[in-house]
Amino acid sequence: MRFFVGRICPYGGTRKEGKMENLTILFKSKGSQESKITIPIKALNVGIKFLPKELRSTLDTLGIDLEQTKEIAKDKALKGTFIEIENPGLKLVISTD
């Protein structure tokens, strides 16, 4: 998503150009294909409710609290990978861009 940079916006005023920030979850369990889930930070409260049940169950098993993950993801000072877990039966990466 792009915004206007230092130009007059057709709706009045000016806007800065920027890239939408996202929470990205890469998930692969034994016997399944890798899934990439991207949720815009601005829609995190709603988007997290649509995560697949298998992923939610795995996060619970690993002790990863979705509510805390939402709060961390909203912190603009933190960028990059928050957690990366990889073993023969599981691959999980949670990051922001």
PEVENPE-V183232 format. One record per residue. N is the residue number from 1. RES is the residue in one letter. SS is DSSP state (hx for helix, st for strand, lp for the rest). PSI is psi in whole degrees, 0 to 359 (999 if undefined). D_FIRST is the distance of its C-alpha to the first C-alpha in whole Angstrom. Layout:
N	RES	SS	PSI	D_FIRST
N	RES	SS	PSI	D_FIRST
//
This chain:
1	M	lp	131	0
2	R	lp	146	4
3	F	lp	169	7
4	F	lp	144	10
5	V	lp	114	13
6	G	lp	17	16
7	R	lp	166	16
8	I	st	128	17
9	C	lp	141	15
10	P	lp	342	16
11	Y	lp	9	17
12	G	lp	149	19
13	G	lp	190	18
14	T	st	159	16
15	R	lp	155	13
16	K	lp	148	12
17	E	lp	141	9
18	G	lp	162	8
19	K	lp	139	6
20	M	lp	134	6
21	E	lp	140	10
22	N	st	152	11
23	L	st	127	15
24	T	st	132	16
25	I	st	119	20
26	L	st	131	22
27	F	st	131	25
28	K	st	122	28
29	S	st	165	31
30	K	lp	128	35
31	G	lp	6	35
32	S	lp	164	31
33	Q	lp	156	28
34	E	lp	135	25
35	S	st	141	23
36	K	st	120	19
37	I	st	125	17
38	T	st	124	14
39	I	st	123	13
40	P	st	137	11
41	I	hx	321	13
42	K	hx	338	13
43	A	hx	20	14
44	L	hx	318	17
45	N	hx	322	20
46	V	hx	313	19
47	G	hx	323	17
48	I	hx	337	20
49	K	hx	343	23
50	F	hx	9	22
51	L	lp	144	23
52	P	lp	148	25
53	K	hx	321	29
54	E	hx	319	30
55	L	hx	315	27
56	R	hx	316	28
57	S	hx	317	32
58	T	hx	317	31
59	L	hx	318	30
60	D	hx	315	32
61	T	hx	322	35
62	L	hx	353	34
63	G	lp	23	34
64	I	lp	117	30
65	D	lp	120	29
66	L	hx	325	26
67	E	hx	318	26
68	Q	hx	323	27
69	T	hx	320	24
70	K	hx	315	21
71	E	hx	319	23
72	I	hx	316	23
73	A	hx	330	19
74	K	hx	346	18
75	D	lp	109	20
76	K	lp	342	18
77	A	lp	339	21
78	L	lp	122	21
79	K	lp	154	19
80	G	st	203	20
81	T	st	128	22
82	F	st	317	24
83	I	st	143	26
84	E	st	119	27
85	I	st	128	30
86	E	st	125	32
87	N	st	177	35
88	P	lp	333	37
89	G	lp	359	36
90	L	st	142	32
91	K	st	126	29
92	L	st	126	26
93	V	st	127	24
94	I	st	125	22
95	S	st	168	19
96	T	st	156	16
97	D	lp	999	14
//
